[in-house]
C-alpha cells in the first residue's frame, strides 16, 4: 500500500512538472510573439526609436536635443516564470536590449566660461523585467509591472568648444 502511495505521489509530481514546463513554454512563446509584434509595428518603432528626450538641466548645465537609439530591438533574454492563482496566471519574463546609444548637445556655463558641444553615451545592455497577468479562462493579458536596469558598462564622449 505504501509503495502504491509513493508511486501516485511521484506520478503526481512528475505530471505537475510537465505541466509547469508546458506553462513556461507557452509563456515564452507568448512573450516572443509580443516582442516580435512590437519590433514589427512601424508606428510603435517610430515612436520609440529614436526616442526623443526632453531637454533637461539647470542654469549652469543643460542637455538639449537628446535622442535614445536602439530601443526597438528588445528580445526575451531568459525563460519566463509562471505563477498560477485560481483565476489568473502571473508571468514574469526577462527581456533585454543591446547597444543602446544616446546623443545630444550640452552647454555648461561657469565663471563666465561656456562650453558647448556634443554628448554621446552608449550602454551595452539594458535589462528589463516584464510582469503581466493573464486570465486563465481567456481574456486579455495586462501589464502589471515593468522594470529596467542598465548594464554597468557605460561609455560617454563629450566634445565641445569654450567661449567667453
N, C-alpha and C positions, 0 to 999 in steps of 0.2 A: 504494500500500500504506500509506504513511504517513497519507494522508488518511483511509483506512478506519479506522486505529487511533485517530485523533483523534475520528472520529465515534462509534466504540464507547466511547471514554473519556467523551466528552461525554454520550452517552446513558446510560451507567452513572451518572455524577454526577447527572444530572437525575432518574433513577429513584430514586436514594438520597435526593435532596432531597424528592421527592414522598412517599416512604415516611416520611421524618423528619417531614414536615408532618402526615401521617396519624397518626403516633405521638403528636405533640403534641396534635392534635385529639382523639384518643382519651383521652389523659391529662387534658386539660382537661374533657372530658365526664365522665370518671370522678370527678374532683375535685368538679365541680359537683354530681353526684349524691350523693356522700358528704356534702358540706357541706349540701345541701338535706335529706338524711336526718337529719343531726344537728339542724338547725333545726326539723324536724317531729317529732322524738322528744320527746314531752311529758315523759317520765321524765328524760331527759338534760337537757333545758332546765330543768326544775325543780331539778335538782342544781347547775347552774352559773349560773342567772340568777334570783334573785340568788345570788352565790357568797358564802358566809359565811366571813369572815376570822377566824382565831383571834385572841384578844386578845394584844397584844404590848406591849413597852416595858420600862422599867427602873424602879427605885424612884421616881425623880423624875418620870417621864413615862410615861403609859400611853395606849394607844388600845384601846377596847373596842367591842363591838357592830358591828364593821366589816362592810360588805357592798359587793361589787362588782356593779354593774348594767350590762347591755348586752352581756355576753359571748356571748349566743346568736346574734348577728347576723353571724357570720363569713361571708365571701364570698371567692371567688378574685379576687385583685387583679392578676393578670398571667398570662401564658402559662406553662404548665408546661414543664420541660425533661426530656428523656428520654435516659438513657444505657443502652445495651444491653450486656450481657455474654453469655456462652454460655448461661446458664440463667435469667437474670432481667433485668428492666428496673428501673432505679433512676429514680424520678420525683421531681422537685423542683417543688413548687408554692408560689408565694407566695399568701398569704391575708391578710386584714385584718379588723378590726372597728372601726367608727367610734363615737365618742361613748360611751366607757367612763366610768362615774361611780362614785366611791367615797363612801360616807357612813359615819359612825361617831361615837363620843364620845371626847373627850380629857380627860385630867386631868394637870395639871402642878403639882408642888409644889416650891417652892424658898424658902429663908429664911423659913419659917413662913407663906408665902402659897400658896394653892391656887387654880388657875384650872381651871374645868371648863366644858365646853360641847360644841358640835357641831363636826365637821370634815367638809368636803366637798372633793372633788377631782375634776376632770374632765380626761380625756385625749382629744384629738381623734381620734387613730387609733393603734391597736396593730397593728404589722406582725408577721406570722409567716412562718416558712419551714417547710414540711412536706415531709419526705423519706420516701418509702416504697419498699419493694422488692416487686415482683410477679413471680412465676414466669412465664416465657414460655409454658410448656406447660400452663398452668392451675393453679389453686390460689388461696389467699387472699393478698391483699396484706398486708404487715406494716409498721407504722410503724417507721422507723429513727431518725428524728431530728425534733425539734420545737424551734423557737427563736422566742421572742417578744421584740420590742423596741418601746418606745412612741415615738410621735412626740414631739418636743421640746415642743410646745405643751401646757403644764400650767397649769391654773388651780385654786387652792385657796382655801378660805374657812374661817377659824376664827372661831367665835363663843364667847362664854362670859362667866362672871362670876367675880369674885375673892372669895375667902372667907379669913378668918383663923382 
